[in-house]
């Protein structure tokens, strides 16, 4: 039982640490594109959006891709382009 709980705790810690919390922009929200534009971009790509939110000054869109797999987009709210991979 303890081993199972330890493994769960380690996996959750890894998942939290893997998520980059770097803001996508420092621009004021008045310069951002509408939130609905991020959702529309995913839908126009053929994806089914299940959840979308603003997090760390990024638009995060999640759901099911047109190939049936899960997807998560982290978009810059100014350009609606994916955030570049964080440098390690």
PyMOL Python script that loads the backbone (N, CA, C, O; Angstrom):
from pymol import cmd

cmd.read_pdbstr("""\
ATOM      1  N   UNK A   1       0.816  -1.190   0.000  1.00  0.00           N
ATOM      2  CA  UNK A   1       0.000   0.000   0.000  1.00  0.00           C
ATOM      3  C   UNK A   1       0.863   1.259   0.000  1.00  0.00           C
ATOM      4  O   UNK A   1       0.608   2.189  -0.765  1.00  0.00           O
ATOM      5  N   UNK A   2       1.888   1.291   0.859  1.00  0.00           N
ATOM      6  CA  UNK A   2       2.756   2.466   0.915  1.00  0.00           C
ATOM      7  C   UNK A   2       3.502   2.668  -0.397  1.00  0.00           C
ATOM      8  O   UNK A   2       3.681   3.798  -0.850  1.00  0.00           O
ATOM      9  N   UNK A   3       3.934   1.566  -1.003  1.00  0.00           N
ATOM     10  CA  UNK A   3       4.633   1.658  -2.269  1.00  0.00           C
ATOM     11  C   UNK A   3       3.717   2.260  -3.333  1.00  0.00           C
ATOM     12  O   UNK A   3       4.145   3.119  -4.105  1.00  0.00           O
ATOM     13  N   UNK A   4       2.477   1.822  -3.378  1.00  0.00           N
ATOM     14  CA  UNK A   4       1.510   2.347  -4.342  1.00  0.00           C
ATOM     15  C   UNK A   4       1.311   3.838  -4.144  1.00  0.00           C
ATOM     16  O   UNK A   4       1.334   4.596  -5.114  1.00  0.00           O
ATOM     17  N   UNK A   5       1.115   4.271  -2.908  1.00  0.00           N
ATOM     18  CA  UNK A   5       0.936   5.690  -2.624  1.00  0.00           C
ATOM     19  C   UNK A   5       2.177   6.492  -2.987  1.00  0.00           C
ATOM     20  O   UNK A   5       2.067   7.607  -3.496  1.00  0.00           O
ATOM     21  N   UNK A   6       3.347   5.939  -2.731  1.00  0.00           N
ATOM     22  CA  UNK A   6       4.594   6.621  -3.083  1.00  0.00           C
ATOM     23  C   UNK A   6       4.714   6.786  -4.585  1.00  0.00           C
ATOM     24  O   UNK A   6       5.115   7.845  -5.067  1.00  0.00           O
ATOM     25  N   UNK A   7       4.372   5.749  -5.324  1.00  0.00           N
ATOM     26  CA  UNK A   7       4.439   5.832  -6.782  1.00  0.00           C
ATOM     27  C   UNK A   7       3.450   6.844  -7.329  1.00  0.00           C
ATOM     28  O   UNK A   7       3.768   7.576  -8.266  1.00  0.00           O
ATOM     29  N   UNK A   8       2.257   6.895  -6.757  1.00  0.00           N
ATOM     30  CA  UNK A   8       1.269   7.883  -7.184  1.00  0.00           C
ATOM     31  C   UNK A   8       1.790   9.291  -6.899  1.00  0.00           C
ATOM     32  O   UNK A   8       1.689  10.174  -7.751  1.00  0.00           O
ATOM     33  N   UNK A   9       2.335   9.499  -5.724  1.00  0.00           N
ATOM     34  CA  UNK A   9       2.867  10.810  -5.361  1.00  0.00           C
ATOM     35  C   UNK A   9       3.990  11.229  -6.298  1.00  0.00           C
ATOM     36  O   UNK A   9       4.049  12.384  -6.719  1.00  0.00           O
ATOM     37  N   UNK A  10       4.881  10.300  -6.628  1.00  0.00           N
ATOM     38  CA  UNK A  10       5.978  10.614  -7.546  1.00  0.00           C
ATOM     39  C   UNK A  10       5.457  10.958  -8.936  1.00  0.00           C
ATOM     40  O   UNK A  10       5.955  11.890  -9.568  1.00  0.00           O
ATOM     41  N   UNK A  11       4.473  10.227  -9.415  1.00  0.00           N
ATOM     42  CA  UNK A  11       3.949  10.498 -10.750  1.00  0.00           C
ATOM     43  C   UNK A  11       3.251  11.841 -10.790  1.00  0.00           C
ATOM     44  O   UNK A  11       3.362  12.562 -11.781  1.00  0.00           O
ATOM     45  N   UNK A  12       2.529  12.196  -9.729  1.00  0.00           N
ATOM     46  CA  UNK A  12       1.873  13.499  -9.692  1.00  0.00           C
ATOM     47  C   UNK A  12       2.887  14.623  -9.617  1.00  0.00           C
ATOM     48  O   UNK A  12       2.716  15.656 -10.264  1.00  0.00           O
ATOM     49  N   UNK A  13       3.936  14.438  -8.841  1.00  0.00           N
ATOM     50  CA  UNK A  13       4.985  15.446  -8.744  1.00  0.00           C
ATOM     51  C   UNK A  13       5.641  15.660 -10.098  1.00  0.00           C
ATOM     52  O   UNK A  13       5.896  16.798 -10.491  1.00  0.00           O
ATOM     53  N   UNK A  14       5.913  14.590 -10.806  1.00  0.00           N
ATOM     54  CA  UNK A  14       6.521  14.704 -12.128  1.00  0.00           C
ATOM     55  C   UNK A  14       5.622  15.434 -13.097  1.00  0.00           C
ATOM     56  O   UNK A  14       6.098  16.234 -13.903  1.00  0.00           O
ATOM     57  N   UNK A  15       4.326  15.173 -13.034  1.00  0.00           N
ATOM     58  CA  UNK A  15       3.383  15.832 -13.937  1.00  0.00           C
ATOM     59  C   UNK A  15       3.328  17.324 -13.659  1.00  0.00           C
ATOM     60  O   UNK A  15       3.268  18.129 -14.588  1.00  0.00           O
ATOM     61  N   UNK A  16       3.348  17.694 -12.400  1.00  0.00           N
ATOM     62  CA  UNK A  16       3.304  19.110 -12.054  1.00  0.00           C
ATOM     63  C   UNK A  16       4.595  19.798 -12.484  1.00  0.00           C
ATOM     64  O   UNK A  16       4.563  20.907 -13.018  1.00  0.00           O
ATOM     65  N   UNK A  17       5.713  19.152 -12.256  1.00  0.00           N
ATOM     66  CA  UNK A  17       6.991  19.756 -12.598  1.00  0.00           C
ATOM     67  C   UNK A  17       7.174  19.857 -14.106  1.00  0.00           C
ATOM     68  O   UNK A  17       7.887  20.743 -14.577  1.00  0.00           O
ATOM     69  N   UNK A  18       6.548  18.970 -14.872  1.00  0.00           N
ATOM     70  CA  UNK A  18       6.719  18.982 -16.318  1.00  0.00           C
ATOM     71  C   UNK A  18       5.990  20.142 -16.972  1.00  0.00           C
ATOM     72  O   UNK A  18       6.346  20.539 -18.081  1.00  0.00           O
ATOM     73  N   UNK A  19       4.981  20.697 -16.316  1.00  0.00           N
ATOM     74  CA  UNK A  19       4.198  21.777 -16.900  1.00  0.00           C
ATOM     75  C   UNK A  19       4.921  23.092 -16.718  1.00  0.00           C
ATOM     76  O   UNK A  19       5.204  23.507 -15.594  1.00  0.00           O
ATOM     77  N   UNK A  20       5.217  23.741 -17.816  1.00  0.00           N
ATOM     78  CA  UNK A  20       5.937  25.010 -17.785  1.00  0.00           C
ATOM     79  C   UNK A  20       4.985  26.122 -17.335  1.00  0.00           C
ATOM     80  O   UNK A  20       3.897  26.273 -17.890  1.00  0.00           O
ATOM     81  N   UNK A  21       5.387  26.878 -16.355  1.00  0.00           N
ATOM     82  CA  UNK A  21       4.555  27.958 -15.841  1.00  0.00           C
ATOM     83  C   UNK A  21       5.016  29.322 -16.318  1.00  0.00           C
ATOM     84  O   UNK A  21       4.606  30.341 -15.762  1.00  0.00           O
ATOM     85  N   UNK A  22       5.856  29.357 -17.332  1.00  0.00           N
ATOM     86  CA  UNK A  22       6.332  30.615 -17.892  1.00  0.00           C
ATOM     87  C   UNK A  22       5.187  31.322 -18.606  1.00  0.00           C
ATOM     88  O   UNK A  22       4.507  30.697 -19.420  1.00  0.00           O
ATOM     89  N   UNK A  23       4.948  32.607 -18.329  1.00  0.00           N
ATOM     90  CA  UNK A  23       3.878  33.309 -19.035  1.00  0.00           C
ATOM     91  C   UNK A  23       4.136  33.345 -20.551  1.00  0.00           C
ATOM     92  O   UNK A  23       5.281  33.415 -20.996  1.00  0.00           O
ATOM     93  N   UNK A  24       3.072  33.298 -21.312  1.00  0.00           N
ATOM     94  CA  UNK A  24       3.196  33.368 -22.772  1.00  0.00           C
ATOM     95  C   UNK A  24       3.452  34.792 -23.252  1.00  0.00           C
ATOM     96  O   UNK A  24       4.028  34.999 -24.321  1.00  0.00           O
ATOM     97  N   UNK A  25       3.026  35.763 -22.466  1.00  0.00           N
ATOM     98  CA  UNK A  25       3.182  37.159 -22.849  1.00  0.00           C
ATOM     99  C   UNK A  25       3.212  38.034 -21.611  1.00  0.00           C
ATOM    100  O   UNK A  25       2.729  37.642 -20.548  1.00  0.00           O
ATOM    101  N   UNK A  26       3.771  39.197 -21.752  1.00  0.00           N
ATOM    102  CA  UNK A  26       3.717  40.217 -20.703  1.00  0.00           C
ATOM    103  C   UNK A  26       2.831  41.376 -21.135  1.00  0.00           C
ATOM    104  O   UNK A  26       2.680  42.356 -20.406  1.00  0.00           O
ATOM    105  N   UNK A  27       2.244  41.262 -22.329  1.00  0.00           N
ATOM    106  CA  UNK A  27       1.374  42.309 -22.854  1.00  0.00           C
ATOM    107  C   UNK A  27       0.076  42.373 -22.047  1.00  0.00           C
ATOM    108  O   UNK A  27      -0.385  41.358 -21.526  1.00  0.00           O
ATOM    109  N   UNK A  28      -0.515  43.577 -21.943  1.00  0.00           N
ATOM    110  CA  UNK A  28      -1.789  43.689 -21.226  1.00  0.00           C
ATOM    111  C   UNK A  28      -2.908  42.968 -21.981  1.00  0.00           C
ATOM    112  O   UNK A  28      -2.851  42.808 -23.200  1.00  0.00           O
ATOM    113  N   UNK A  29      -3.905  42.545 -21.244  1.00  0.00           N
ATOM    114  CA  UNK A  29      -5.010  41.799 -21.848  1.00  0.00           C
ATOM    115  C   UNK A  29      -5.740  42.598 -22.924  1.00  0.00           C
ATOM    116  O   UNK A  29      -6.403  42.013 -23.780  1.00  0.00           O
ATOM    117  N   UNK A  30      -5.630  43.900 -22.894  1.00  0.00           N
ATOM    118  CA  UNK A  30      -6.286  44.724 -23.918  1.00  0.00           C
ATOM    119  C   UNK A  30      -5.711  44.463 -25.314  1.00  0.00           C
ATOM    120  O   UNK A  30      -6.352  44.786 -26.314  1.00  0.00           O
ATOM    121  N   UNK A  31      -4.516  43.885 -25.388  1.00  0.00           N
ATOM    122  CA  UNK A  31      -3.881  43.574 -26.673  1.00  0.00           C
ATOM    123  C   UNK A  31      -4.109  42.128 -27.109  1.00  0.00           C
ATOM    124  O   UNK A  31      -3.734  41.754 -28.220  1.00  0.00           O
ATOM    125  N   UNK A  32      -4.725  41.307 -26.242  1.00  0.00           N
ATOM    126  CA  UNK A  32      -4.935  39.900 -26.544  1.00  0.00           C
ATOM    127  C   UNK A  32      -6.046  39.731 -27.572  1.00  0.00           C
ATOM    128  O   UNK A  32      -6.966  40.546 -27.646  1.00  0.00           O
ATOM    129  N   UNK A  33      -5.953  38.674 -28.358  1.00  0.00           N
ATOM    130  CA  UNK A  33      -7.051  38.293 -29.234  1.00  0.00           C
ATOM    131  C   UNK A  33      -8.166  37.718 -28.359  1.00  0.00           C
ATOM    132  O   UNK A  33      -7.907  37.291 -27.233  1.00  0.00           O
ATOM    133  N   UNK A  34      -9.391  37.703 -28.858  1.00  0.00           N
ATOM    134  CA  UNK A  34     -10.478  37.141 -28.049  1.00  0.00           C
ATOM    135  C   UNK A  34     -10.227  35.671 -27.710  1.00  0.00           C
ATOM    136  O   UNK A  34      -9.678  34.921 -28.517  1.00  0.00           O
ATOM    137  N   UNK A  35     -10.633  35.276 -26.515  1.00  0.00           N
ATOM    138  CA  UNK A  35     -10.483  33.897 -26.065  1.00  0.00           C
ATOM    139  C   UNK A  35     -11.174  32.944 -27.033  1.00  0.00           C
ATOM    140  O   UNK A  35     -10.678  31.850 -27.301  1.00  0.00           O
ATOM    141  N   UNK A  36     -12.304  33.360 -27.547  1.00  0.00           N
ATOM    142  CA  UNK A  36     -13.062  32.524 -28.489  1.00  0.00           C
ATOM    143  C   UNK A  36     -12.263  32.217 -29.754  1.00  0.00           C
ATOM    144  O   UNK A  36     -12.511  31.203 -30.407  1.00  0.00           O
ATOM    145  N   UNK A  37     -11.309  33.078 -30.107  1.00  0.00           N
ATOM    146  CA  UNK A  37     -10.482  32.839 -31.294  1.00  0.00           C
ATOM    147  C   UNK A  37      -9.570  31.625 -31.103  1.00  0.00           C
ATOM    148  O   UNK A  37      -9.286  30.905 -32.060  1.00  0.00           O
ATOM    149  N   UNK A  38      -9.115  31.398 -29.876  1.00  0.00           N
ATOM    150  CA  UNK A  38      -8.274  30.225 -29.593  1.00  0.00           C
ATOM    151  C   UNK A  38      -9.092  28.944 -29.741  1.00  0.00           C
ATOM    152  O   UNK A  38      -8.615  27.952 -30.293  1.00  0.00           O
ATOM    153  N   UNK A  39     -10.313  28.978 -29.249  1.00  0.00           N
ATOM    154  CA  UNK A  39     -11.193  27.811 -29.372  1.00  0.00           C
ATOM    155  C   UNK A  39     -11.529  27.565 -30.841  1.00  0.00           C
ATOM    156  O   UNK A  39     -11.510  26.426 -31.307  1.00  0.00           O
ATOM    157  N   UNK A  40     -11.830  28.623 -31.555  1.00  0.00           N
ATOM    158  CA  UNK A  40     -12.159  28.506 -32.980  1.00  0.00           C
ATOM    159  C   UNK A  40     -10.984  27.929 -33.769  1.00  0.00           C
ATOM    160  O   UNK A  40     -11.183  27.126 -34.681  1.00  0.00           O
ATOM    161  N   UNK A  41      -9.768  28.333 -33.425  1.00  0.00           N
ATOM    162  CA  UNK A  41      -8.581  27.814 -34.113  1.00  0.00           C
ATOM    163  C   UNK A  41      -8.503  26.289 -33.969  1.00  0.00           C
ATOM    164  O   UNK A  41      -8.219  25.587 -34.939  1.00  0.00           O
ATOM    165  N   UNK A  42      -8.752  25.787 -32.770  1.00  0.00           N
ATOM    166  CA  UNK A  42      -8.725  24.336 -32.547  1.00  0.00           C
ATOM    167  C   UNK A  42      -9.854  23.653 -33.311  1.00  0.00           C
ATOM    168  O   UNK A  42      -9.643  22.614 -33.937  1.00  0.00           O
ATOM    169  N   UNK A  43     -11.037  24.226 -33.262  1.00  0.00           N
ATOM    170  CA  UNK A  43     -12.176  23.635 -33.966  1.00  0.00           C
ATOM    171  C   UNK A  43     -11.963  23.658 -35.487  1.00  0.00           C
ATOM    172  O   UNK A  43     -12.329  22.709 -36.180  1.00  0.00           O
ATOM    173  N   UNK A  44     -11.377  24.733 -35.996  1.00  0.00           N
ATOM    174  CA  UNK A  44     -11.084  24.824 -37.429  1.00  0.00           C
ATOM    175  C   UNK A  44     -10.057  23.777 -37.863  1.00  0.00           C
ATOM    176  O   UNK A  44     -10.022  23.382 -39.028  1.00  0.00           O
ATOM    177  N   UNK A  45      -9.219  23.330 -36.919  1.00  0.00           N
ATOM    178  CA  UNK A  45      -8.233  22.281 -37.209  1.00  0.00           C
ATOM    179  C   UNK A  45      -8.867  20.893 -37.136  1.00  0.00           C
ATOM    180  O   UNK A  45      -8.199  19.886 -37.372  1.00  0.00           O
ATOM    181  N   UNK A  46     -10.176  20.845 -36.805  1.00  0.00           N
ATOM    182  CA  UNK A  46     -10.882  19.579 -36.751  1.00  0.00           C
ATOM    183  C   UNK A  46     -10.913  18.924 -35.384  1.00  0.00           C
ATOM    184  O   UNK A  46     -11.324  17.771 -35.256  1.00  0.00           O
ATOM    185  N   UNK A  47     -10.479  19.651 -34.360  1.00  0.00           N
ATOM    186  CA  UNK A  47     -10.431  19.115 -33.012  1.00  0.00           C
ATOM    187  C   UNK A  47     -11.738  19.406 -32.264  1.00  0.00           C
ATOM    188  O   UNK A  47     -12.449  20.363 -32.570  1.00  0.00           O
ATOM    189  N   UNK A  48     -12.028  18.565 -31.289  1.00  0.00           N
ATOM    190  CA  UNK A  48     -13.189  18.755 -30.424  1.00  0.00           C
ATOM    191  C   UNK A  48     -12.687  19.302 -29.091  1.00  0.00           C
ATOM    192  O   UNK A  48     -11.957  18.617 -28.374  1.00  0.00           O
ATOM    193  N   UNK A  49     -13.072  20.522 -28.761  1.00  0.00           N
ATOM    194  CA  UNK A  49     -12.599  21.175 -27.537  1.00  0.00           C
ATOM    195  C   UNK A  49     -13.454  20.731 -26.357  1.00  0.00           C
ATOM    196  O   UNK A  49     -14.681  20.816 -26.399  1.00  0.00           O
ATOM    197  N   UNK A  50     -12.795  20.260 -25.311  1.00  0.00           N
ATOM    198  CA  UNK A  50     -13.477  19.819 -24.091  1.00  0.00           C
ATOM    199  C   UNK A  50     -13.274  20.799 -22.940  1.00  0.00           C
ATOM    200  O   UNK A  50     -14.118  20.896 -22.050  1.00  0.00           O
ATOM    201  N   UNK A  51     -12.150  21.529 -22.956  1.00  0.00           N
ATOM    202  CA  UNK A  51     -11.827  22.444 -21.875  1.00  0.00           C
ATOM    203  C   UNK A  51     -10.908  23.521 -22.428  1.00  0.00           C
ATOM    204  O   UNK A  51     -10.015  23.243 -23.229  1.00  0.00           O
ATOM    205  N   UNK A  52     -11.136  24.746 -21.993  1.00  0.00           N
ATOM    206  CA  UNK A  52     -10.260  25.851 -22.379  1.00  0.00           C
ATOM    207  C   UNK A  52     -10.205  26.831 -21.215  1.00  0.00           C
ATOM    208  O   UNK A  52     -11.205  27.076 -20.539  1.00  0.00           O
ATOM    209  N   UNK A  53      -9.027  27.382 -20.997  1.00  0.00           N
ATOM    210  CA  UNK A  53      -8.869  28.325 -19.886  1.00  0.00           C
ATOM    211  C   UNK A  53      -7.683  29.239 -20.139  1.00  0.00           C
ATOM    212  O   UNK A  53      -6.840  28.982 -20.998  1.00  0.00           O
ATOM    213  N   UNK A  54      -7.647  30.309 -19.368  1.00  0.00           N
ATOM    214  CA  UNK A  54      -6.496  31.200 -19.365  1.00  0.00           C
ATOM    215  C   UNK A  54      -5.664  30.805 -18.153  1.00  0.00           C
ATOM    216  O   UNK A  54      -6.159  30.768 -17.026  1.00  0.00           O
ATOM    217  N   UNK A  55      -4.386  30.509 -18.402  1.00  0.00           N
ATOM    218  CA  UNK A  55      -3.512  30.053 -17.323  1.00  0.00           C
ATOM    219  C   UNK A  55      -2.105  30.562 -17.597  1.00  0.00           C
ATOM    220  O   UNK A  55      -1.563  30.335 -18.678  1.00  0.00           O
ATOM    221  N   UNK A  56      -1.517  31.242 -16.638  1.00  0.00           N
ATOM    222  CA  UNK A  56      -0.160  31.798 -16.769  1.00  0.00           C
ATOM    223  C   UNK A  56      -0.050  32.677 -18.010  1.00  0.00           C
ATOM    224  O   UNK A  56       0.926  32.606 -18.757  1.00  0.00           O
ATOM    225  N   UNK A  57      -1.064  33.502 -18.214  1.00  0.00           N
ATOM    226  CA  UNK A  57      -1.100  34.430 -19.350  1.00  0.00           C
ATOM    227  C   UNK A  57      -0.986  33.707 -20.688  1.00  0.00           C
ATOM    228  O   UNK A  57      -0.398  34.223 -21.638  1.00  0.00           O
ATOM    229  N   UNK A  58      -1.556  32.507 -20.747  1.00  0.00           N
ATOM    230  CA  UNK A  58      -1.619  31.696 -21.958  1.00  0.00           C
ATOM    231  C   UNK A  58      -3.063  31.236 -22.139  1.00  0.00           C
ATOM    232  O   UNK A  58      -3.814  31.118 -21.171  1.00  0.00           O
ATOM    233  N   UNK A  59      -3.435  30.983 -23.374  1.00  0.00           N
ATOM    234  CA  UNK A  59      -4.690  30.290 -23.643  1.00  0.00           C
ATOM    235  C   UNK A  59      -4.363  28.802 -23.700  1.00  0.00           C
ATOM    236  O   UNK A  59      -3.515  28.387 -24.489  1.00  0.00           O
ATOM    237  N   UNK A  60      -5.022  28.001 -22.877  1.00  0.00           N
ATOM    238  CA  UNK A  60      -4.820  26.559 -22.880  1.00  0.00           C
ATOM    239  C   UNK A  60      -6.105  25.907 -23.375  1.00  0.00           C
ATOM    240  O   UNK A  60      -7.180  26.109 -22.812  1.00  0.00           O
ATOM    241  N   UNK A  61      -5.972  25.128 -24.430  1.00  0.00           N
ATOM    242  CA  UNK A  61      -7.119  24.478 -25.057  1.00  0.00           C
ATOM    243  C   UNK A  61      -6.850  22.978 -25.078  1.00  0.00           C
ATOM    244  O   UNK A  61      -5.802  22.535 -25.549  1.00  0.00           O
ATOM    245  N   UNK A  62      -7.805  22.196 -24.562  1.00  0.00           N
ATOM    246  CA  UNK A  62      -7.656  20.743 -24.488  1.00  0.00           C
ATOM    247  C   UNK A  62      -8.887  20.068 -25.053  1.00  0.00           C
ATOM    248  O   UNK A  62      -9.984  20.627 -25.046  1.00  0.00           O
ATOM    249  N   UNK A  63      -8.683  18.852 -25.543  1.00  0.00           N
ATOM    250  CA  UNK A  63      -9.808  18.083 -26.039  1.00  0.00           C
ATOM    251  C   UNK A  63      -9.341  16.861 -26.794  1.00  0.00           C
ATOM    252  O   UNK A  63      -8.319  16.255 -26.474  1.00  0.00           O
ATOM    253  N   UNK A  64     -10.122  16.512 -27.813  1.00  0.00           N
ATOM    254  CA  UNK A  64      -9.833  15.345 -28.627  1.00  0.00           C
ATOM    255  C   UNK A  64      -9.507  15.815 -30.038  1.00  0.00           C
ATOM    256  O   UNK A  64     -10.294  16.515 -30.676  1.00  0.00           O
ATOM    257  N   UNK A  65      -8.325  15.415 -30.513  1.00  0.00           N
ATOM    258  CA  UNK A  65      -7.871  15.796 -31.855  1.00  0.00           C
ATOM    259  C   UNK A  65      -8.665  15.021 -32.900  1.00  0.00           C
ATOM    260  O   UNK A  65      -9.338  14.039 -32.585  1.00  0.00           O
ATOM    261  N   UNK A  66      -8.578  15.470 -34.132  1.00  0.00           N
ATOM    262  CA  UNK A  66      -9.334  14.811 -35.199  1.00  0.00           C
ATOM    263  C   UNK A  66      -8.899  13.364 -35.408  1.00  0.00           C
ATOM    264  O   UNK A  66      -9.641  12.581 -36.000  1.00  0.00           O
ATOM    265  N   UNK A  67      -7.702  12.990 -34.929  1.00  0.00           N
ATOM    266  CA  UNK A  67      -7.253  11.593 -35.041  1.00  0.00           C
ATOM    267  C   UNK A  67      -7.712  10.739 -33.854  1.00  0.00           C
ATOM    268  O   UNK A  67      -7.367   9.562 -33.759  1.00  0.00           O
ATOM    269  N   UNK A  68      -8.500  11.350 -32.940  1.00  0.00           N
ATOM    270  CA  UNK A  68      -9.039  10.619 -31.804  1.00  0.00           C
ATOM    271  C   UNK A  68      -8.168  10.647 -30.563  1.00  0.00           C
ATOM    272  O   UNK A  68      -8.571  10.135 -29.518  1.00  0.00           O
ATOM    273  N   UNK A  69      -6.986  11.232 -30.652  1.00  0.00           N
ATOM    274  CA  UNK A  69      -6.092  11.314 -29.497  1.00  0.00           C
ATOM    275  C   UNK A  69      -6.331  12.626 -28.747  1.00  0.00           C
ATOM    276  O   UNK A  69      -6.846  13.597 -29.301  1.00  0.00           O
ATOM    277  N   UNK A  70      -5.942  12.623 -27.475  1.00  0.00           N
ATOM    278  CA  UNK A  70      -6.064  13.842 -26.686  1.00  0.00           C
ATOM    279  C   UNK A  70      -5.043  14.876 -27.161  1.00  0.00           C
ATOM    280  O   UNK A  70      -3.949  14.530 -27.607  1.00  0.00           O
ATOM    281  N   UNK A  71      -5.424  16.158 -27.057  1.00  0.00           N
ATOM    282  CA  UNK A  71      -4.484  17.211 -27.398  1.00  0.00           C
ATOM    283  C   UNK A  71      -4.546  18.315 -26.343  1.00  0.00           C
ATOM    284  O   UNK A  71      -5.550  18.476 -25.649  1.00  0.00           O
ATOM    285  N   UNK A  72      -3.464  19.064 -26.240  1.00  0.00           N
ATOM    286  CA  UNK A  72      -3.408  20.260 -25.406  1.00  0.00           C
ATOM    287  C   UNK A  72      -2.589  21.294 -26.150  1.00  0.00           C
ATOM    288  O   UNK A  72      -1.432  21.063 -26.498  1.00  0.00           O
ATOM    289  N   UNK A  73      -3.196  22.417 -26.383  1.00  0.00           N
ATOM    290  CA  UNK A  73      -2.487  23.536 -26.996  1.00  0.00           C
ATOM    291  C   UNK A  73      -2.290  24.615 -25.947  1.00  0.00           C
ATOM    292  O   UNK A  73      -3.216  24.948 -25.208  1.00  0.00           O
ATOM    293  N   UNK A  74      -1.101  25.151 -25.883  1.00  0.00           N
ATOM    294  CA  UNK A  74      -0.810  26.298 -25.043  1.00  0.00           C
ATOM    295  C   UNK A  74      -0.423  27.408 -26.007  1.00  0.00           C
ATOM    296  O   UNK A  74       0.646  27.384 -26.617  1.00  0.00           O
ATOM    297  N   UNK A  75      -1.330  28.391 -26.128  1.00  0.00           N
ATOM    298  CA  UNK A  75      -1.197  29.410 -27.163  1.00  0.00           C
ATOM    299  C   UNK A  75      -0.884  30.777 -26.577  1.00  0.00           C
ATOM    300  O   UNK A  75      -1.366  31.141 -25.505  1.00  0.00           O
ATOM    301  N   UNK A  76      -0.066  31.522 -27.305  1.00  0.00           N
ATOM    302  CA  UNK A  76       0.187  32.912 -26.978  1.00  0.00           C
ATOM    303  C   UNK A  76      -1.104  33.674 -27.290  1.00  0.00           C
ATOM    304  O   UNK A  76      -1.601  33.573 -28.412  1.00  0.00           O
ATOM    305  N   UNK A  77      -1.660  34.428 -26.348  1.00  0.00           N
ATOM    306  CA  UNK A  77      -2.935  35.099 -26.590  1.00  0.00           C
ATOM    307  C   UNK A  77      -2.846  36.279 -27.560  1.00  0.00           C
ATOM    308  O   UNK A  77      -3.873  36.782 -28.016  1.00  0.00           O
ATOM    309  N   UNK A  78      -1.645  36.716 -27.874  1.00  0.00           N
ATOM    310  CA  UNK A  78      -1.466  37.805 -28.839  1.00  0.00           C
ATOM    311  C   UNK A  78      -1.477  37.243 -30.260  1.00  0.00           C
ATOM    312  O   UNK A  78      -2.180  37.756 -31.130  1.00  0.00           O
ATOM    313  N   UNK A  79      -0.695  36.188 -30.489  1.00  0.00           N
ATOM    314  CA  UNK A  79      -0.506  35.643 -31.841  1.00  0.00           C
ATOM    315  C   UNK A  79      -1.325  34.386 -32.121  1.00  0.00           C
ATOM    316  O   UNK A  79      -1.514  34.016 -33.280  1.00  0.00           O
ATOM    317  N   UNK A  80      -1.812  33.726 -31.070  1.00  0.00           N
ATOM    318  CA  UNK A  80      -2.479  32.424 -31.140  1.00  0.00           C
ATOM    319  C   UNK A  80      -1.555  31.338 -31.690  1.00  0.00           C
ATOM    320  O   UNK A  80      -2.019  30.319 -32.203  1.00  0.00           O
ATOM    321  N   UNK A  81      -0.260  31.561 -31.580  1.00  0.00           N
ATOM    322  CA  UNK A  81       0.726  30.557 -31.964  1.00  0.00           C
ATOM    323  C   UNK A  81       1.108  29.755 -30.728  1.00  0.00           C
ATOM    324  O   UNK A  81       1.083  30.282 -29.615  1.00  0.00           O
ATOM    325  N   UNK A  82       1.466  28.471 -30.914  1.00  0.00           N
ATOM    326  CA  UNK A  82       1.881  27.657 -29.768  1.00  0.00           C
ATOM    327  C   UNK A  82       3.104  28.251 -29.079  1.00  0.00           C
ATOM    328  O   UNK A  82       3.982  28.832 -29.716  1.00  0.00           O
ATOM    329  N   UNK A  83       3.131  28.089 -27.776  1.00  0.00           N
ATOM    330  CA  UNK A  83       4.277  28.581 -27.015  1.00  0.00           C
ATOM    331  C   UNK A  83       5.489  27.735 -27.361  1.00  0.00           C
ATOM    332  O   UNK A  83       5.394  26.508 -27.391  1.00  0.00           O
ATOM    333  N   UNK A  84       6.621  28.365 -27.622  1.00  0.00           N
ATOM    334  CA  UNK A  84       7.840  27.586 -27.878  1.00  0.00           C
ATOM    335  C   UNK A  84       8.184  26.743 -26.668  1.00  0.00           C
ATOM    336  O   UNK A  84       7.867  27.102 -25.534  1.00  0.00           O
ATOM    337  N   UNK A  85       8.834  25.624 -26.918  1.00  0.00           N
ATOM    338  CA  UNK A  85       9.253  24.756 -25.813  1.00  0.00           C
ATOM    339  C   UNK A  85      10.158  25.536 -24.875  1.00  0.00           C
ATOM    340  O   UNK A  85      11.006  26.317 -25.306  1.00  0.00           O
ATOM    341  N   UNK A  86       9.961  25.310 -23.597  1.00  0.00           N
ATOM    342  CA  UNK A  86      10.781  25.991 -22.597  1.00  0.00           C
ATOM    343  C   UNK A  86      12.209  25.482 -22.668  1.00  0.00           C
ATOM    344  O   UNK A  86      12.448  24.294 -22.884  1.00  0.00           O
ATOM    345  N   UNK A  87      13.140  26.381 -22.487  1.00  0.00           N
ATOM    346  CA  UNK A  87      14.556  25.987 -22.467  1.00  0.00           C
ATOM    347  C   UNK A  87      14.856  25.373 -21.114  1.00  0.00           C
ATOM    348  O   UNK A  87      14.425  25.880 -20.078  1.00  0.00           O
ATOM    349  N   UNK A  88      15.598  24.278 -21.132  1.00  0.00           N
ATOM    350  CA  UNK A  88      15.921  23.601 -19.880  1.00  0.00           C
ATOM    351  C   UNK A  88      17.357  23.846 -19.497  1.00  0.00           C
ATOM    352  O   UNK A  88      17.814  23.352 -18.465  1.00  0.00           O
TER     353      UNK A  88
END
""", "prot")
cmd.dss("prot")
cmd.show_as("cartoon", "prot")
cmd.util.cbc("prot")
cmd.orient("prot")
